[in-house]
């Protein structure tokens, strides 16, 4: 009773309970697999999964695979940042174009584009280009929409200050509109990068090519169960670190802005 | 009555051929012309970019075959079951996690960070747990939609008017009564929004799983057309799929917007 009440009052209480629950579930699975209530040919022992981490990292050349996945994400990220911001800025500059296409971009965002991967395989071959193009197109709509939202939300007074200095349209964009919209644009880029990462790993898994996604596929084909679970945990870890880093960067940019 | 009259006048006064509509028509026309030029240019391998009449013919053939509706039915059934399982478990998890500050601080970070991970990597595990049939596809859809629904419901729980909760407590409502009479009615909008987000990811999860390992469903049709290098059919299936997916999303979004208007 005392432990419970001190946990609820202490600031470390919730994280300890959260982590403790996860450890408890793993220990319970370990016990159930050992006594045979869970089939070990379906769910491996969590201790075996932990033990196979080092093996997977060393034997499966995880560093190289990680770098390949990271490079594909980076390439898609550069493309979606450049084209997304450019299209968003163009839609802001041309109101008629914006009114005609904004709903299309939103509809494009809700289309399950990743399902077109067989089509991209035909167009670009079984290569990194297929993965990069799919990731780029999947992450493009949020960047366009957020760029547009950021530019539209620029305060009228800032635009008027620019006009009073007789800035050219280019100066108006680079000195007033773009800096003002930057935090919102970054939200879009962050969302786009998350979609890109999801699609890169997903398509690598589906077409059995590339980095971390292919690693899972190969381990499944070898029926290396602890390895599969360890590789999945590794991919989750990479995603979480990536997500947390971009989230922190977004917070920093908002505080600076 | 006066309101109806005013709305009718506005609708009558709006011309159907606005500059926006005209620009949209021009963009569509340009895209179709460019496509047709690419199809006959010979710049791509033969068949990779089929001509528009061939795609149209394949689309008509696809839509007139009963086979397509069987596969569509299978996929819709899997998505509906996945959304029901993921939705119910997501709502329960969201209510439990969002209901107390302590549980939110203890467990919400896990949901928050696991939400954006690529779920398709769990498919091999789902096959081992639920078999190669529909079960693994439903599980993929349910897993995909669980996170956005749970996060939305948990966030919605924190926005419930404290007065409503106090009223429930003053009537000495038990946990079940609080959930059914206070939390769920007050949470209608976040739940619908969560289901809208969940529907999109459940569709993707289920269909991707079908493309990886299945012998029925729309995902299977996509991969079958690819394996047979029947490009017009591949384009036709993708067009039909995108129309259904965007349409379903639009219907749920319209329902959510209608619900919001009613709430106001």
Interface residues (C-beta under 8 A of the other chain):
Chain A: X8 X13 X14 X15 X17 X18 X21 X22 X42 X43 X96 X97 X99 X100 X101 X107 X110 X111 X112 X114 X115 X116 X117 X118 X119 X121 X122 X123 X194 X197 X198 X199 X201 X202 X205 X206 X213 X216 X217 X220 X225 X228 X229 X232 X235 X236 X239 X240 X243 X244
Chain B: X19 X20 X23 X24 X27 X44 X48 X102 X103 X104 X105 X106 X107 X109 X110 X113 X114 X116 X117 X118 X120 X121 X122 X123 X124 X125 X128 X129 X200 X203 X204 X207 X208 X211 X212 X219 X222 X223 X225 X226 X229 X231 X234 X235 X238 X241 X242 X245 X246 X249 X250
